Amino acid sequence: MTSATGNKNFYLAWFMLLFSFFMPAILLNTVGAVILNLVNEMHVSMGPASWLEAFKDMAILISALILSSFLPSFGYKKSLIVGIILELIGCLIIAMHPSIITARIFFVFCGIGFGLIKPAVYASVGLFFDDPSKHAGFVSLMEGVFMGGCLLGMWIYSFFVGLGTWTTAFWCFAIMCVVNLLVVFFVKLDESKIAHKITSPADELKKDIKGMGSLLQKGTVWVFIVMTFFYVFIEQGITTWLPTYNNHVLHISDELSLQVTSLFPAALCIGRFAGAAVMKKIKWVTLLFFSMIVAFVILVIAIFMSQHVNAYAIAHRILVTNWAELPLVAYLIPLTGILIAPIYPTLCSTIISAQKLRIHSAMAGLIMVFSALGGTTGSRIVGSLFEIFGGLTAIKAPLIPIVIIFILLIPYYKMVNKAIKKRQEEDTAEIQGH
């Protein structure tokens, strides 16, 4: 009986962690959809709308950097509860009073909530799995669930847009948050394993900041930072503004624009799984080298095709309302997601592998900082270009970061391989010394 009860709670805890990771994926990835509705229905200019990404990213960044040090002493389960409550409040605020102000509040609340939820969920996985392969397997499952949340959220949102009541989507999301909250509240999470390891939050914060400072003295880390910054610039620039691009440039209806946009995260998901498989056969630098060239070519083709589609749609007053009428270019831009997808996890994996275990958390902190800055900058620049010069110019913005990453790829490959070899030699010397 005890064993059955234990197994039941074990799987309920799994579900709790997956559900808690699933909800932020839905909420945080509504940025592009919210911008589309604010611009089209509430006549908000694209400049102010482009700052929504910054409100989200900066909230995630600040909360993760500051609050993560307090999580062990505060408790993982309590962190999940507080994070979900913040998500719920954000949903209720924007559902009741939709505006650019409440949209900012919504993304700040969801960003802070995610800054609590993500490290709590990741840390909680270690309570269940000691075996590295099982731990990695469950984390991969979590990331897959996260991507599923991105896709489902866009379709739920587009459903309510089709009904002419986009704010109702947030009532639906609020109900899902309540369900998530109840699941977390009633499922037991045994945190006794970490009770004896808890140190002062201030000491943990000081240790992370000191670790980041030492990392910033390394040339390899700076090359990584530049490449990561520009990768997230590309990804978030496209993700945030693709719904508006589909609607304003390709003349696709609001509802269908959101559904077509869901192809991009789907492509990213496929690209990451495919990239992992391909890298078992060839060097990662070869894959990224090829992927960047093809992504650049496809994006250039998409830009030229968009010009013709835009001119034709304006001349004939066309509005695409179903999948059968979609122009080919509507599929081409999301297709780049498959090609650029392996870049980010590969860069993160290689730079972390080049560092000693004790500063992995500091490296993860730097990744979060510059990923957030890249996402905010990408969304802001693409949004400003969209407002001033139009979508046909804005879509060209990712081309420059692609070229920068391509130029830095070979030097980074040589530098990081040298750093990994040095780290391995130091580890061997330490083992022999003991």
Secondary structure by P-SEA (a helix, b strand, c coil): caaaaaaaaaaaaaaaaaaaaaaaaaaaaaaaaaaaaaaccccccaaaaaaaaaaaaaaaaaaaaccccccccccaaaaaaaaaaaaaaaaaaaaacccaaaaaaaaaaaaaaaaacaaaaaaaaaaccccaaaaaaaaaaaaaaaaaaaaaaaaaaaaaaaaccccaaaaaaaaaaaaaaaaaacccccccccccccccaaaaaaaaaaaaaaaaacaaaaaaaaaaaaaaaaaaaaaacaaaaaaccccccaaaaaaaaaaaaaaaaaaaaaaaaaaacccaaaaaaaaaaaaaaaaaaaaaaaaaaaaaaaaacccccccccccaaaaaaaaacccccaaaaaaaaaaaaaccccaaaaaaaaaaaaaaaaaaaaaaaaaaaaaaccaaaaaacaaaaaaaaaaaaaaaaaaaaaaaaaaaaaaaaaaaac
